[in-house]
């Protein structure tokens, strides 16, 4: 049985633009039955003003799955949250961490760290509109803010508004002078500050995000008292390393670990259905390039998939050919 969003958030895969689409989430769910998955950020204006409700499409097999919203207008976010809840999402998350210029121009994302009272208004409006949990993903601060002062004040404001669960990316965001890519690496990590927030706000469910690259590291944060761990790029580029043993190691499930081979084979009928509906192979297989990261044959796997999937009319034979490279490398190592 799959967990609810709060229980599943012991380990989650971060919302990542252009990456965590429904095809990516389907793959990740094959690797872990329990980890909480997130959509890419969907803007409230796109849903409410633009009518782009197709952005809410997802499969029942993805659950537990959370919808991340971007926006700063309480009424609009409430309407968008209601649409998300009606679509069946297990959690609605408000983005207060993205540093991109496009997000800043819309007055949402990390810039909202400067407006905690507005965030509280947004949370309260969303919470009143839905029965599912409303959460916030934030940074420890932005620009010249002092995280030691700003972060606890931020949590103090949003908690009473109805946010009992927060995911904290343990880096500042520099809204001027750093690109979104640089904001993922350049600002120093402060994991200790996030851990102190759990001590200061024991009633809040706090997950840590940022710089987490191994399942053992995630377990260390959980053992230290944090409620959850969110993994981003490592879960995308090395999904098997993060997710294959997660149900056993993080959730205590009495189950065999999954394998990338089994996941790849299980993707075949999914891909066939996608192609039959008019989709293209690379739309799915681009998320599978790191499936065998660190394994013998991984380079050949990536080459066959990346080159073959782009060709007109490419079908599941490309995936079979890529799997043959893994099998060939495995036999060579066994000799």
LOKE-860371 format. One record per residue: x, y, z of N, C-alpha, C, CB in turn. Coordinates in steps of 0.2 Angstrom, whole numbers, padded with zeros to 4 digits, always signed. Last residue first. Glycine has a CB too. Example, Ala and Ser with C-alpha at 12.3 -4.5 7.8 and 13.67 -1.06 7.14 Angstrom:
# residues 2
+0064-0011+0035+0068-0005+0036+0064+0000+0039+0070-0003+0029 +0066-0028+0039+0062-0022+0039+0066-0016+0039+0057-0022+0045 
# end
This chain:
# residues 335
+0166-0063-0085+0172-0067-0088+0178-0067-0084+0173-0066-0095 +0159-0053-0080+0158-0059-0077+0164-0064-0079+0151-0062-0078 +0161-0042-0089+0163-0042-0082+0163-0049-0078+0159-0037-0078 +0153-0047-0100+0161-0046-0100+0164-0046-0093+0162-0040-0104 +0140-0047-0095+0144-0054-0096+0151-0053-0097+0141-0056-0103 +0139-0033-0093+0138-0038-0088+0142-0044-0089+0131-0039-0086 +0139-0029-0107+0144-0027-0102+0144-0031-0096+0143-0020-0100 +0128-0035-0111+0134-0037-0114+0140-0035-0109+0135-0034-0121 +0118-0029-0104+0119-0036-0103+0126-0038-0106+0113-0040-0107 +0119-0016-0109+0120-0017-0102+0122-0025-0101+0114-0015-0098 +0116-0018-0122+0123-0015-0121+0125-0017-0113+0123-0008-0122 +0103-0021-0122+0108-0026-0124+0115-0024-0122+0107-0028-0132 +0097-0009-0119+0098-0015-0113+0103-0020-0115+0091-0018-0112 +0098-0004-0131+0102-0001-0126+0102-0006-0120+0098+0006-0123 +0089-0012-0138+0096-0011-0140+0101-0009-0135+0097-0007-0147 +0077-0009-0132+0080-0016-0132+0087-0016-0134+0076-0020-0137 +0076+0005-0135+0077+0003-0128+0080-0004-0128+0070+0003-0124 +0074+0003-0149+0080+0007-0146+0081+0005-0139+0079+0015-0147 +0062-0004-0150+0068-0007-0152+0075-0004-0149+0068-0009-0159 +0052+0005-0148+0055+0002-0142+0061-0002-0143+0050-0002-0138 +0056+0017-0161+0052+0014-0156+0056+0010-0151+0048+0009-0160 +0057+0031-0171+0060+0027-0166+0055+0024-0162+0065+0031-0162 +0052+0040-0181+0049+0034-0180+0052+0029-0176+0050+0031-0187 +0067+0049-0182+0060+0049-0184+0058+0041-0184+0059+0052-0191 +0078+0049-0168+0077+0047-0175+0069+0047-0176+0080+0041-0177 +0080+0050-0154+0079+0056-0158+0077+0055-0165+0085+0060-0158 +0084+0038-0150+0078+0040-0148+0076+0046-0152+0077+0041-0141 +0098+0035-0153+0092+0032-0157+0085+0035-0156+0092+0025-0154 +0105+0044-0145+0106+0044-0152+0100+0041-0156+0112+0041-0155 +0102+0040-0132+0101+0047-0134+0102+0048-0142+0107+0051-0131 +0103+0026-0132+0096+0029-0131+0096+0036-0134+0095+0029-0123 +0116+0024-0135+0111+0021-0139+0105+0024-0138+0111+0013-0137 +0122+0032-0125+0124+0033-0132+0118+0030-0136+0130+0030-0134 +0118+0025-0113+0116+0032-0114+0117+0034-0122+0121+0037-0110 +0124+0013-0115+0117+0013-0114+0115+0021-0115+0115+0012-0106 +0138+0016-0115+0134+0013-0121+0127+0014-0121+0136+0006-0122 +0139+0020-0102+0140+0025-0107+0137+0022-0113+0148+0025-0108 +0136+0008-0094+0131+0014-0094+0133+0019-0099+0133+0018-0087 +0143-0003-0094+0139-0002-0100+0135+0004-0100+0134-0008-0100 +0143-0005-0077+0146-0007-0083+0141-0006-0088+0149-0014-0082 +0137+0010-0068+0137+0003-0069+0141+0001-0076+0129+0000-0070 +0135+0023-0066+0140+0020-0062+0141+0012-0063+0139+0021-0055 +0118+0023-0071+0124+0027-0069+0129+0023-0064+0122+0034-0066 +0107+0018-0077+0113+0013-0075+0119+0017-0073+0114+0009-0081 +0099+0029-0078+0097+0024-0075+0102+0019-0073+0091+0020-0079 +0101+0041-0085+0105+0040-0079+0104+0034-0076+0105+0045-0075 +0092+0041-0095+0099+0041-0097+0103+0039-0091+0101+0047-0100 +0078+0042-0094+0081+0036-0092+0088+0035-0093+0078+0030-0096 +0073+0054-0099+0073+0053-0092+0076+0047-0089+0066+0054-0089 +0073+0051-0112+0078+0056-0110+0078+0056-0102+0075+0063-0112 +0062+0043-0115+0069+0040-0113+0074+0045-0111+0071+0036-0120 +0051+0051-0117+0051+0047-0111+0059+0045-0110+0047+0040-0112 +0054+0058-0128+0051+0062-0123+0051+0058-0116+0043+0063-0125 +0059+0050-0137+0064+0053-0133+0061+0057-0127+0068+0058-0137 +0048+0045-0144+0052+0040-0139+0056+0045-0135+0056+0036-0143 +0033+0054-0144+0039+0052-0147+0044+0049-0142+0043+0059-0150 +0015+0051-0146+0021+0053-0143+0027+0051-0146+0021+0052-0136 +0004+0045-0151+0007+0050-0155+0013+0053-0152+0002+0055-0156 -0001+0034-0144-0005+0040-0143-0002+0046-0147-0005+0042-0136 +0009+0025-0146+0003+0024-0149-0002+0030-0149-0001+0018-0146 +0019+0030-0138+0020+0030-0145+0013+0029-0149+0025+0025-0147 +0013+0026-0125+0015+0033-0127+0015+0034-0134+0021+0036-0123 +0012+0013-0126+0006+0016-0126+0007+0024-0127+0003+0016-0119 +0026+0010-0126+0022+0008-0132+0015+0012-0132+0021+0000-0132 +0030+0015-0114+0032+0018-0120+0028+0016-0126+0040+0016-0121 +0023+0005-0106+0022+0012-0105+0024+0016-0111+0025+0015-0099 +0030-0007-0110+0023-0006-0111+0020+0002-0111+0018-0010-0107 +0043-0003-0105+0042-0004-0112+0034-0004-0114+0044-0011-0114 +0046-0001-0092+0044+0005-0095+0042+0003-0102+0050+0009-0096 +0050-0013-0087+0043-0011-0086+0041-0005-0089+0042-0010-0078 +0063-0013-0091+0058-0018-0095+0051-0016-0093+0060-0025-0092 +0068-0004-0082+0068-0003-0089+0063-0007-0093+0076-0004-0092 +0066-0010-0070+0062-0004-0072+0062-0003-0079+0065+0002-0068 +0074-0021-0071+0067-0022-0070+0063-0016-0072+0065-0024-0063 +0086-0014-0071+0085-0018-0077+0077-0019-0077+0088-0025-0076 +0087-0007-0059+0086-0003-0065+0084-0007-0071+0092+0001-0067 +0077-0015-0046+0083-0015-0050+0082-0010-0056+0085-0022-0052 +0072-0014-0029+0071-0014-0036+0077-0014-0039+0066-0008-0038 +0074-0025-0015+0076-0018-0018+0074-0019-0026+0083-0017-0017 +0060-0033-0007+0067-0033-0011+0068-0027-0014+0067-0039-0016 +0054-0028+0009+0053-0030+0002+0060-0030-0001+0049-0024-0002 +0047-0021+0021+0050-0028+0020+0049-0030+0013+0047-0033+0025 +0052-0004+0023+0047-0010+0020+0051-0016+0020+0045-0007+0013 +0058+0007+0029+0057+0000+0033+0053-0005+0030+0055+0002+0040 +0060+0018+0022+0053+0017+0024+0052+0011+0028+0049+0017+0019 +0074+0018+0020+0071+0024+0022+0064+0022+0025+0070+0029+0017 +0077+0005+0015+0082+0008+0020+0079+0014+0023+0088+0010+0016 +0066+0000+0007+0069-0004+0013+0073+0000+0018+0073-0009+0010 +0064+0010-0002+0058+0008+0002+0061+0004+0008+0054+0003-0002 +0077+0013-0007+0074+0018-0003+0068+0015+0001+0071+0023-0007 +0084+0006-0016+0084+0003-0010+0080+0008-0005+0091+0002-0007 +0082+0014-0028+0081+0007-0028+0080+0003-0021+0086+0004-0032 +0084+0028-0026+0078+0025-0026+0077+0018-0025+0073+0028-0031 +0098+0032-0028+0094+0035-0023+0088+0031-0021+0092+0042-0025 +0103+0024-0038+0107+0024-0032+0102+0027-0027+0113+0029-0033 +0093+0026-0049+0094+0019-0045+0098+0020-0039+0097+0014-0050 +0096+0039-0053+0089+0037-0049+0090+0030-0046+0084+0037-0054 +0105+0050-0055+0107+0043-0053+0101+0040-0049+0113+0043-0048 +0099+0061-0060+0105+0058-0064+0107+0051-0062+0110+0063-0063 +0088+0062-0051+0087+0062-0058+0093+0059-0062+0086+0069-0060 +0094+0062-0038+0088+0057-0040+0087+0057-0047+0082+0059-0036 +0103+0072-0039+0105+0065-0039+0100+0060-0040+0108+0064-0032 +0094+0084-0040+0098+0082-0046+0101+0074-0045+0104+0086-0047 +0086+0081-0026+0085+0084-0032+0089+0080-0038+0086+0091-0032 +0078+0075-0012+0084+0074-0016+0082+0077-0023+0086+0067-0016 +0073+0079+0004+0071+0079-0003+0078+0079-0007+0067+0086-0004 +0068+0071+0019+0074+0073+0015+0071+0073+0008+0080+0068+0016 +0060+0073+0035+0061+0071+0028+0067+0074+0025+0055+0073+0025 +0062+0077+0048+0057+0073+0047+0057+0070+0040+0050+0077+0048 +0078+0075+0058+0074+0079+0053+0068+0074+0051+0078+0081+0047 +0086+0068+0066+0079+0071+0069+0075+0074+0064+0081+0075+0074 +0096+0060+0062+0098+0066+0066+0091+0070+0069+0102+0071+0062 +0091+0051+0054+0093+0049+0061+0094+0054+0065+0099+0044+0060 +0089+0059+0043+0083+0057+0046+0085+0054+0053+0080+0051+0042 +0102+0062+0040+0098+0067+0042+0092+0065+0045+0096+0071+0035 +0106+0048+0036+0109+0052+0042+0105+0058+0044+0116+0054+0039 +0098+0046+0025+0097+0042+0031+0100+0046+0037+0099+0035+0031 +0105+0054+0016+0098+0055+0018+0096+0052+0024+0093+0053+0012 +0117+0047+0015+0117+0054+0018+0110+0056+0020+0119+0059+0012 +0113+0035+0009+0116+0035+0016+0116+0042+0019+0123+0032+0016 +0109+0040-0003+0104+0037+0001+0107+0037+0008+0101+0030-0001 +0117+0055-0009+0117+0048-0008+0112+0046-0003+0124+0046-0005 +0116+0069-0010+0118+0065-0016+0118+0057-0015+0125+0067-0018 +0111+0084-0007+0111+0077-0004+0111+0073-0010+0104+0076-0001 +0111+0098-0009+0117+0095-0009+0117+0088-0006+0121+0099-0004 +0095+0100-0004+0101+0104-0006+0107+0100-0004+0101+0110-0002 +0083+0100+0010+0085+0099+0003+0091+0103+0001+0079+0102-0001 +0073+0093+0023+0079+0096+0021+0081+0095+0014+0085+0094+0025 +0058+0095+0031+0062+0091+0027+0068+0096+0024+0058+0089+0021 +0048+0096+0046+0053+0099+0042+0057+0094+0038+0058+0103+0046 +0034+0099+0053+0037+0094+0049+0042+0097+0045+0031+0089+0046 +0033+0107+0069+0033+0108+0062+0037+0101+0059+0036+0114+0059 +0036+0106+0082+0029+0104+0080+0029+0104+0072+0024+0109+0083 +0049+0111+0084+0048+0104+0085+0041+0102+0082+0049+0101+0092 +0057+0123+0081+0050+0122+0079+0048+0114+0079+0049+0125+0072 +0070+0121+0085+0066+0127+0087+0059+0127+0086+0069+0133+0084 +0074+0110+0079+0074+0110+0086+0070+0116+0089+0082+0111+0089 +0072+0113+0066+0068+0107+0068+0068+0108+0076+0071+0101+0066 +0082+0123+0065+0075+0125+0064+0070+0119+0067+0073+0126+0057 +0094+0116+0066+0092+0120+0071+0084+0122+0071+0096+0126+0072 +0093+0110+0053+0093+0106+0059+0091+0110+0065+0099+0102+0060 +0096+0122+0045+0089+0118+0045+0088+0113+0051+0089+0114+0038 +0109+0124+0050+0103+0129+0051+0097+0126+0051+0104+0135+0046 +0116+0114+0045+0115+0114+0052+0110+0119+0054+0122+0117+0055 +0117+0116+0031+0112+0110+0034+0111+0111+0041+0115+0104+0032 +0120+0126+0021+0120+0127+0029+0115+0122+0031+0118+0134+0031 +0130+0129+0007+0125+0125+0011+0126+0126+0018+0126+0117+0009 +0134+0144-0002+0136+0138+0003+0130+0135+0006+0141+0141+0008 +0130+0147-0019+0128+0149-0012+0130+0143-0007+0121+0151-0011 +0132+0138-0030+0137+0143-0028+0136+0145-0020+0137+0149-0032 +0122+0129-0034+0128+0127-0032+0133+0132-0028+0132+0124-0038 +0110+0134-0038+0110+0128-0036+0116+0125-0033+0108+0123-0041 +0114+0147-0043+0110+0147-0037+0109+0140-0034+0104+0150-0038 +0118+0143-0056+0123+0145-0051+0120+0145-0044+0126+0152-0052 +0106+0141-0062+0110+0136-0062+0115+0137-0056+0114+0134-0068 +0100+0155-0062+0097+0149-0058+0102+0143-0057+0091+0147-0062 +0115+0165-0059+0110+0162-0063+0106+0157-0059+0113+0159-0070 +0118+0180-0049+0119+0173-0050+0113+0170-0055+0119+0169-0044 +0114+0193-0049+0121+0191-0049+0123+0184-0050+0125+0193-0043 +0100+0193-0038+0104+0197-0043+0112+0194-0043+0104+0204-0041 +0096+0183-0030+0092+0185-0035+0095+0190-0040+0086+0189-0032 +0102+0170-0022+0105+0177-0024+0101+0179-0031+0112+0177-0026 +0096+0161-0009+0096+0162-0017+0098+0169-0018+0088+0161-0019 +0105+0150+0002+0102+0156+0000+0101+0156-0007+0107+0162+0002 +0101+0133+0006+0105+0138+0003+0101+0144+0002+0108+0136-0004 +0093+0121+0009+0098+0124+0014+0103+0129+0010+0102+0119+0017 +0077+0122+0007+0083+0121+0003+0088+0125+0007+0082+0124-0005 +0065+0114+0016+0070+0120+0016+0076+0118+0012+0072+0122+0023 +0048+0112+0017+0054+0109+0014+0059+0115+0013+0053+0105+0007 +0036+0110+0029+0040+0114+0025+0046+0110+0023+0042+0121+0029 +0020+0109+0037+0026+0105+0034+0029+0109+0029+0023+0098+0030 +0010+0116+0041+0013+0112+0046+0019+0108+0043+0008+0107+0049 +0002+0130+0037+0008+0126+0034+0011+0122+0040+0013+0130+0030 -0007+0139+0042-0009+0132+0040-0004+0128+0037-0015+0133+0036 -0003+0150+0049-0008+0151+0043-0010+0144+0040-0004+0155+0037 +0006+0147+0058-0001+0148+0060-0006+0149+0055-0001+0154+0065 +0017+0145+0049+0014+0140+0053+0007+0141+0055+0019+0139+0059 +0022+0157+0043+0018+0153+0039+0014+0147+0043+0022+0150+0034 +0028+0164+0054+0023+0167+0050+0018+0162+0047+0025+0172+0045 +0038+0156+0058+0034+0158+0063+0028+0161+0059+0037+0164+0067 +0046+0155+0046+0042+0149+0049+0037+0151+0054+0047+0144+0052 +0051+0168+0045+0047+0165+0040+0043+0159+0042+0051+0163+0034 +0059+0168+0057+0053+0173+0056+0048+0170+0051+0056+0180+0055 +0069+0158+0054+0064+0157+0059+0058+0162+0059+0067+0158+0066 +0074+0165+0042+0071+0159+0042+0066+0157+0048+0076+0153+0041 +0080+0178+0047+0074+0177+0042+0071+0171+0042+0077+0179+0035 +0090+0175+0056+0085+0179+0058+0079+0178+0053+0087+0186+0058 +0099+0167+0049+0098+0165+0056+0092+0169+0059+0104+0167+0060 +0100+0173+0036+0096+0167+0037+0094+0165+0044+0099+0161+0034 +0099+0189+0033+0103+0185+0037+0098+0179+0039+0104+0189+0044 +0099+0195+0016+0096+0193+0022+0100+0189+0026+0089+0189+0020 +0105+0199+0004+0109+0201+0010+0105+0199+0016+0110+0208+0009 +0098+0185-0005+0102+0191-0006+0106+0193+0001+0098+0197-0008 +0087+0176+0005+0089+0178-0001+0093+0184+0000+0083+0180-0006 +0085+0160+0014+0085+0167+0014+0087+0169+0007+0090+0171+0019 +0084+0147+0013+0085+0149+0020+0085+0157+0020+0092+0147+0022 +0069+0144+0003+0076+0144+0004+0077+0146+0011+0080+0149-0001 +0055+0132+0003+0058+0139+0003+0066+0138+0003+0056+0142+0009 +0039+0126+0000+0046+0124-0001+0050+0131-0002+0047+0120-0008 +0025+0121+0010+0029+0127+0007+0036+0124+0006+0029+0133+0011 +0009+0114+0008+0016+0114+0011+0019+0120+0007+0019+0107+0010 -0007+0108+0013-0003+0113+0009+0004+0114+0013-0007+0120+0010 -0016+0093+0011-0011+0097+0015-0008+0102+0010-0005+0092+0018 -0033+0093+0006-0027+0090+0006-0022+0095+0009-0024+0088-0001 -0044+0101+0005-0044+0097+0011-0037+0093+0011-0049+0091+0010 -0044+0119+0000-0043+0112-0001-0043+0108+0006-0037+0111-0005 -0046+0132+0004-0049+0130-0002-0049+0122-0003-0046+0133-0008 -0039+0135+0015-0046+0136+0015-0050+0133+0009-0048+0143+0016 -0026+0134+0010-0028+0129+0015-0036+0129+0016-0025+0131+0022 -0025+0145+0002-0025+0139-0001-0028+0133+0004-0018+0137-0003 -0026+0155+0012-0031+0155+0006-0031+0148+0003-0030+0160+0001 -0015+0152+0019-0021+0152+0022-0027+0152+0017-0022+0159+0026 -0005+0154+0010-0005+0148+0013-0012+0147+0016+0000+0147+0018 -0006+0168+0007-0007+0163+0002-0008+0156+0005-0001+0163-0003 -0003+0174+0019-0010+0175+0016-0011+0169+0011-0010+0182+0013 +0010+0169+0020+0005+0167+0025-0002+0168+0023+0006+0171+0032 +0016+0177+0010+0016+0170+0010+0011+0167+0014+0023+0167+0011 +0014+0190+0016+0010+0188+0009+0010+0180+0009+0013+0191+0003 +0023+0189+0026+0016+0190+0028+0011+0188+0022+0014+0197+0030 +0035+0187+0020+0032+0181+0024+0025+0182+0025+0036+0180+0030 +0043+0192+0008+0036+0194+0010+0033+0189+0014+0032+0196+0004 +0055+0187+0005+0055+0194+0007+0048+0197+0009+0058+0199+0002 +0053+0175-0001+0056+0175+0006+0056+0182+0009+0063+0173+0005 +0048+0178-0013+0043+0178-0008+0046+0177-0001+0038+0173-0009 +0059+0176-0021+0058+0183-0020+0052+0183-0014+0056+0187-0026 +0058+0162-0025+0062+0164-0019+0061+0171-0017+0069+0163-0021 +0041+0163-0031+0047+0159-0030+0051+0162-0024+0051+0160-0037 +0035+0178-0038+0034+0172-0034+0041+0168-0034+0028+0168-0037 +0033+0189-0047+0033+0190-0040+0031+0184-0036+0028+0195-0038 +0036+0187-0060+0030+0186-0058+0028+0186-0051+0028+0179-0060 +0050+0190-0060+0045+0195-0063+0038+0193-0062+0047+0195-0071 +0054+0178-0054+0055+0184-0050+0050+0190-0053+0062+0187-0050 +0053+0169-0064+0049+0168-0058+0049+0175-0054+0052+0163-0054 +0062+0174-0073+0055+0173-0075+0050+0173-0069+0054+0167-0080 +0074+0172-0066+0071+0179-0068+0064+0179-0070+0075+0182-0074 +0074+0160-0053+0074+0162-0060+0071+0169-0061+0071+0157-0064 +0074+0154-0040+0077+0160-0041+0077+0163-0048+0084+0160-0039 +0062+0146-0030+0065+0146-0037+0067+0153-0038+0059+0144-0042 +0055+0146-0017+0063+0144-0018+0066+0145-0025+0064+0138-0016 +0042+0144-0014+0046+0150-0012+0053+0149-0012+0043+0151-0005 +0029+0136-0021+0036+0137-0022+0038+0144-0019+0037+0137-0030 +0018+0126-0011+0019+0133-0014+0027+0134-0015+0016+0138-0009 +0009+0111-0015+0015+0114-0012+0016+0121-0015+0022+0110-0014 -0003+0100-0010-0002+0106-0014+0004+0110-0011-0008+0110-0014 -0005+0082-0011-0002+0088-0008-0002+0094-0013+0005+0086-0004 -0011+0073-0020-0011+0072-0013-0008+0077-0008-0006+0066-0011 -0022+0077-0033-0015+0077-0030-0016+0076-0022-0012+0084-0032 -0034+0077-0040-0032+0071-0036-0025+0071-0033-0032+0065-0041 -0040+0087-0046-0037+0083-0050-0034+0076-0047-0031+0086-0054 -0044+0094-0035-0049+0091-0039-0046+0086-0044-0054+0096-0042 -0032+0099-0031-0035+0094-0027-0040+0090-0031-0038+0098-0021 -0030+0108-0042-0025+0103-0041-0028+0097-0036-0019+0105-0038 -0041+0117-0040-0040+0113-0046-0036+0107-0045-0038+0117-0052 -0037+0122-0028-0043+0118-0028-0043+0114-0035-0049+0123-0028 -0025+0129-0032-0025+0123-0027-0031+0119-0027-0024+0126-0020 -0031+0139-0040-0027+0134-0043-0026+0128-0038-0020+0137-0044 -0038+0146-0030-0042+0143-0036-0038+0137-0039-0044+0148-0041 -0028+0150-0022-0033+0146-0019-0037+0142-0025-0038+0150-0015 -0021+0158-0031-0017+0152-0028-0023+0147-0025-0012+0153-0023 -0030+0168-0032-0028+0164-0038-0025+0158-0036-0023+0168-0042 -0030+0173-0019-0036+0171-0022-0034+0166-0028-0040+0177-0024 -0016+0177-0017-0019+0172-0013-0026+0169-0016-0021+0175-0006 -0003+0178-0028-0010+0181-0027-0014+0176-0023-0013+0183-0034 +0008+0172-0032+0009+0176-0026+0002+0179-0024+0014+0181-0027 +0015+0156-0038+0011+0162-0038+0012+0166-0032+0004+0159-0039 +0016+0139-0042+0020+0146-0042+0015+0151-0042+0025+0146-0047 +0014+0123-0035+0012+0129-0038+0016+0135-0037+0005+0131-0035 +0016+0106-0036+0019+0112-0034+0017+0118-0038+0027+0112-0035 +0008+0092-0031+0008+0097-0036+0011+0103-0033+0000+0099-0038 +0013+0075-0027+0012+0082-0025+0012+0087-0031+0016+0085-0019 +0009+0059-0025+0012+0064-0029+0009+0071-0027+0010+0062-0036 +0010+0041-0020+0009+0048-0018+0012+0054-0022+0010+0049-0011 +0005+0040-0038+0003+0042-0031+0008+0038-0026-0004+0041-0029 +0006+0036-0051+0011+0040-0048+0010+0042-0041+0011+0047-0052 -0005+0029-0055+0001+0025-0053+0006+0029-0050+0004+0021-0058 -0013+0038-0061-0015+0035-0054-0009+0031-0051-0021+0031-0054 -0004+0051-0069-0007+0044-0069-0008+0042-0062-0003+0039-0072 -0009+0068-0074-0005+0063-0071-0008+0056-0070-0002+0065-0064 -0012+0084-0078-0013+0077-0080-0007+0073-0077-0012+0076-0088 -0011+0098-0076-0012+0094-0070-0013+0086-0072-0019+0096-0067 -0010+0104-0088-0004+0103-0085-0005+0099-0078-0001+0110-0083 -0023+0105-0093-0019+0099-0095-0012+0098-0091-0018+0099-0103 -0027+0117-0089-0028+0112-0084-0025+0105-0086-0035+0111-0083 -0025+0131-0093-0021+0126-0095-0021+0120-0090-0013+0128-0095 -0031+0143-0091-0036+0137-0092-0031+0131-0094-0041+0139-0098 -0026+0155-0089-0024+0152-0095-0028+0146-0096-0017+0151-0095 -0030+0158-0076-0031+0163-0081-0031+0160-0088-0027+0169-0081 -0027+0146-0069-0033+0150-0068-0035+0155-0073-0033+0154-0061 -0015+0141-0074-0021+0136-0073-0028+0141-0073-0021+0133-0066 -0007+0151-0075-0008+0147-0081-0014+0143-0080-0002+0142-0082 -0007+0157-0062-0010+0160-0068-0011+0156-0074-0006+0166-0070 +0000+0147-0055-0007+0148-0054-0010+0152-0060-0008+0151-0047 +0012+0136-0064+0010+0143-0061+0002+0143-0060+0012+0148-0066 +0020+0122-0058+0014+0124-0062+0012+0131-0060+0008+0119-0063 +0035+0114-0057+0031+0119-0055+0026+0121-0060+0035+0126-0053 +0033+0096-0059+0037+0102-0061+0032+0108-0058+0038+0103-0068 +0027+0087-0045+0027+0089-0052+0032+0094-0053+0020+0092-0053 +0035+0074-0035+0033+0081-0036+0032+0082-0043+0037+0086-0032 +0033+0060-0024+0035+0063-0030+0032+0070-0031+0034+0058-0036 +0039+0051-0010+0035+0056-0013+0037+0059-0019+0033+0061-0007 +0042+0033-0010+0045+0040-0010+0039+0045-0013+0051+0041-0015 +0036+0020-0012+0034+0024-0006+0037+0032-0007+0037+0022+0000 +0041+0012-0022+0034+0013-0021+0032+0018-0016+0031+0006-0019 +0054+0016-0033+0052+0016-0026+0044+0017-0026+0055+0022-0023 +0054+0013-0047+0060+0012-0043+0058+0012-0035+0066+0017-0044 +0042+0017-0052+0044+0010-0053+0050+0008-0049+0046+0008-0060 +0043+0030-0050+0038+0026-0046+0040+0019-0047+0031+0027-0047 +0052+0035-0059+0054+0035-0052+0049+0030-0048+0054+0042-0049 +0044+0033-0071+0050+0029-0070+0052+0029-0062+0056+0032-0074 +0034+0042-0068+0032+0035-0069+0038+0031-0068+0029+0034-0076 +0041+0054-0068+0038+0052-0061+0036+0044-0062+0032+0056-0060 +0045+0055-0081+0050+0055-0076+0047+0052-0070+0053+0061-0075 +0032+0057-0086+0036+0052-0089+0041+0050-0083+0039+0053-0096 +0028+0069-0080+0024+0063-0079+0028+0057-0081+0017+0063-0082 +0043+0078-0076+0036+0078-0079+0033+0071-0078+0037+0079-0087 +0055+0084-0070+0050+0079-0066+0043+0080-0069+0050+0081-0059 +0061+0093-0080+0064+0086-0078+0058+0082-0075+0069+0086-0073 +0057+0106-0082+0059+0102-0088+0061+0095-0086+0065+0106-0091 +0061+0109-0065+0058+0111-0071+0061+0108-0077+0059+0119-0072 +0057+0098-0052+0063+0101-0056+0060+0103-0063+0069+0096-0056 +0054+0094-0035+0051+0097-0041+0057+0100-0045+0045+0102-0040 +0063+0080-0028+0062+0088-0029+0058+0089-0035+0068+0092-0028 +0057+0066-0021+0061+0069-0026+0058+0076-0028+0060+0064-0033 +0058+0062-0003+0055+0064-0009+0060+0066-0015+0050+0070-0007 +0056+0053+0011+0061+0054+0005+0056+0056+0000+0064+0047+0004 +0046+0056+0020+0053+0054+0023+0058+0055+0017+0052+0047+0026 +0034+0058+0013+0039+0064+0013+0046+0062+0017+0036+0070+0015 +0025+0049+0016+0030+0047+0010+0035+0053+0010+0026+0047+0004 +0018+0055+0026+0022+0049+0028+0027+0048+0022+0018+0043+0029 +0012+0065+0018+0016+0066+0024+0021+0061+0026+0011+0068+0030 +0005+0058+0008+0010+0062+0006+0015+0064+0012+0007+0069+0004 +0003+0040+0013+0000+0047+0011+0006+0051+0010-0005+0049+0017 +0010+0026+0004+0009+0030+0009+0005+0036+0007+0016+0032+0012 +0003+0011-0004+0006+0017-0004+0005+0022+0001+0005+0021-0011 +0004-0006+0000+0000+0000+0000+0004+0006+0000-0005+0000+0006 
# end
